[in-house]
Amino acid sequence: MNDERAFDIGSLHAAYAAGWPVSEMIETVFSRIEAVADPGIFLHLADKQALLEDAAHLGPFDPKTKPLWGIPFAVKDNIDVAGMPTTAACPDYAYRPEKDATVVRLLKAAGAVVIGKTNLDQFATGLAGVRSPYPIPRNAIDATLVPGGSSSGSAVAAAHGIVSFALGTDTAGSGRIPAGLNNIVGLKPSVGALSTTGVIPACRTLDCVSIFTLTTDDAWTVFSVAAKHDPADAYSRSIPAIGYGPLPPVLTIGVPAKEDRQFFGDDAMEAAYAASLDMLATLGHRLVEVPFANFYATANLLYEGAWVAERYAAVKDFFDASEASFHPVTRKIYGGARSLSAADAFNGFYALQALKQRVAPVIASVDLFCVPTAPHHYTRGELEAEPIRENSRLGTYTNFVNLLDMCGIAVPTGKRKDGLPSSVTLLAASGKDGLTARLARDIHALSGMTLGATGWRLPAAPAPLEPLESGPIDLAVVGAHLSGMPLNGQLRALGARFSRVARTTNAYRLYALAGQTPPKPGLIRENAGEAIDLEIWKLMPEAFGLFVAAIPSPLGIGTIQLSDGTSVKGFLTEPAALEGAHDISRYGGWRAYLESLAA
C-alpha cells in the first residue's frame, strides 16, 4: 500500500504535533482495512464511533508522559482486551474478558489505541498461520505464500501499515517467523520481560508476548513501555529496557557453521543469508562459525514429551469436553499428548538440561548470534501437502530460543534473488534485548528496504538513542579488552556496557609487550607521544572493583587524559614491563597494529 501518511511512531507523532487530529488517524485505519480487503486479518474490530469518542479523552498531545499517545495497535486474539471477545481462533472457546491483559493495560495507559483482535494459528499452535477456522490472512508480500504463524493476523496488519504495531505471542517462533515472511521487525523479548497475565497459554513456562513493527525504534519504544514486572504473573521477571545505546565497534557474532546450515533446498534463502552475513562484516563485526547440532537437538524437544503435554494442560478441560471444536491439525497434536506420562515430561526436562549445559559455553563465547529467520519461503500449497513437516521446518532457527532462555529480534535484510524478502534473527542471552535490537537497527538501515508492504521508506531521522544511565564508572581499554578481542568477555561477564570510542591526548606511547599471552599492549604517558585510540566501557562500581582486583602485573589502572579534555580511569603499564617491548605508537592503536600484522 502506498499511502502518504506513514504510521511509524515518529511520523505519527510529528503529524500530531503539527495539528493532525487523532480522529483522522482512526478514519485512516478503517480506510486501510477496507483497501487491503483481507477478511483473514481481524477477528474483531473496535467500533469506529466508540474509538472516535474515546480519542476525545486522550487529552492534549503529550508524548513525554504518554510515549504511545494516539498510536494505533492490534492485539493477537489469545490476549485479552476488555470488552472484546477472546477466541484463540476457536469460536466455541470464546469469552468476553472484563479486564485487559497486563501488557494491553500498560500500552493503553501510555496512550496507545486498540483497533482490534487479530487471527492466529488456533491456540497459538503453529508457525505457518494456516491453522485457523477463519479465513487465512494473506501474506502481505506475496499472497501465494503462507503468512507465518501463529501470530499471522498481527504481522500482516503491521506489514500493511494498518496499525503502527501489533502484539503477538512467541513460544516457538511466532513473533519472528511472521515478521520475516512479511518484511517487518519482530521483537521476541526475554522470557518473562513482558507479562503474560491475561494471555491464553500455549506453553506457559516458555510463552512471550511479542511485538511487530515496521522499524526497530518503534519495537524498542513499545518494549520500553511494556517491560514491567507483574506480581500477578508467576513467570514475570524484572528485565529492564536498557542497552539500546551505542554499539561497540566490533561485536563477536556467532553464526551456524556452514556444514550445519539448513535451507531444505531453498537456494535463494541460502544466498540471502550469506549476503546478510556480508552486511554484518561491512558493519565491522567479527563472525565466528559455531556448531549448531545441539541447538537443533534442543529445537526438536519442543514438540516432544514435556512441552506437548504442557500445551494440552493449558486447555485440557475444554479439549476433553469439546475435541471436535479444534482445527484438525491442532486436534492431532493435542490429542497425542494424552498418551504422555509424567516420566515422559521429566525425561524431556533432563534432556533439555543436558543440552543447556552443552550450549552454555557457546552462548557465552559470543556477544550474540545471527541466524536465518526462516529456512524457506513455503507456499500455502506446500503446507497443505505436508502440514506438520513443513511447519516444523519453519521453526528450524526459532524452536530452541525460549527453551534456552534467549531473547531475539527478526529484522529485514533485503530481497532475495527472486524478489521475496530476506530476514535474519539476532539472538542473545536473556536480558540482552537492547543489544540485539540496536544491531538490528543498523542492519535494517543498511538493507535499504521499504517498510513491510507499504512502500514507505525507513525514516531518515530515527528517534534518538537511549542515553546511558548515570552511575557506572568509565573504564578506558586499549588492548585485549577491546570489543572483538580475546579478553573482552571479561568485561561482558561483569555486565560492562560499551559507551564510546575515544582517543588520548598526544602524550602517550603504546608498546607491544614481550611474553604476553594473549598478546597485550602497554600504554605509557610520555611528553613526546602520540594520540592513541581506545574504547570506553561502563562498569558499575562493584564490578569495577572486581575487574581492577583481577588485573595482573605489569598492568594497572591509572588516569588517562582524553583528547576531548576529559579524563577516565584506564589501563597503564609499569615502566619495567617495557624491556623487550616494541614501540607501536605510530599505528595509533592496538587494533590498527594487529591489522598491520595480518596484512
Secondary structure as GFF3:
##gff-version 3
##sequence-region A 1 599
A	DSSP	alpha_helix	9	17	.	.	.	ID=ss1
A	DSSP	alpha_helix	22	36	.	.	.	ID=ss2
A	DSSP	beta_strand	42	45	.	.	.	ID=ss3
A	DSSP	alpha_helix	48	55	.	.	.	ID=ss4
A	DSSP	beta_strand	72	76	.	.	.	ID=ss5
A	DSSP	three_ten_helix	91	93	.	.	.	ID=ss6
A	DSSP	alpha_helix	102	109	.	.	.	ID=ss7
A	DSSP	beta_strand	113	118	.	.	.	ID=ss8
A	DSSP	three_ten_helix	122	124	.	.	.	ID=ss9
A	DSSP	alpha_helix	152	159	.	.	.	ID=ss10
A	DSSP	beta_strand	165	170	.	.	.	ID=ss11
A	DSSP	alpha_helix	177	181	.	.	.	ID=ss12
A	DSSP	beta_strand	185	188	.	.	.	ID=ss13
A	DSSP	beta_strand	208	213	.	.	.	ID=ss14
A	DSSP	alpha_helix	216	226	.	.	.	ID=ss15
A	DSSP	beta_strand	252	256	.	.	.	ID=ss16
A	DSSP	three_ten_helix	258	260	.	.	.	ID=ss17
A	DSSP	alpha_helix	267	282	.	.	.	ID=ss18
A	DSSP	beta_strand	286	290	.	.	.	ID=ss19
A	DSSP	alpha_helix	293	301	.	.	.	ID=ss20
A	DSSP	alpha_helix	305	314	.	.	.	ID=ss21
A	DSSP	alpha_helix	316	321	.	.	.	ID=ss22
A	DSSP	three_ten_helix	323	325	.	.	.	ID=ss23
A	DSSP	alpha_helix	328	336	.	.	.	ID=ss24
A	DSSP	three_ten_helix	337	339	.	.	.	ID=ss25
A	DSSP	alpha_helix	342	364	.	.	.	ID=ss26
A	DSSP	beta_strand	368	372	.	.	.	ID=ss27
A	DSSP	alpha_helix	380	385	.	.	.	ID=ss28
A	DSSP	alpha_helix	387	394	.	.	.	ID=ss29
A	DSSP	beta_strand	406	415	.	.	.	ID=ss30
A	DSSP	beta_strand	421	429	.	.	.	ID=ss31
A	DSSP	alpha_helix	433	447	.	.	.	ID=ss32
A	DSSP	beta_strand	473	477	.	.	.	ID=ss33
A	DSSP	alpha_helix	488	493	.	.	.	ID=ss34
A	DSSP	beta_strand	497	503	.	.	.	ID=ss35
A	DSSP	beta_strand	508	512	.	.	.	ID=ss36
A	DSSP	beta_strand	521	525	.	.	.	ID=ss37
A	DSSP	beta_strand	533	539	.	.	.	ID=ss38
A	DSSP	alpha_helix	541	549	.	.	.	ID=ss39
A	DSSP	beta_strand	555	561	.	.	.	ID=ss40
A	DSSP	beta_strand	567	573	.	.	.	ID=ss41
A	DSSP	three_ten_helix	575	578	.	.	.	ID=ss42
A	DSSP	beta_strand	582	583	.	.	.	ID=ss43
A	DSSP	three_ten_helix	585	587	.	.	.	ID=ss44
A	DSSP	alpha_helix	590	598	.	.	.	ID=ss45
###
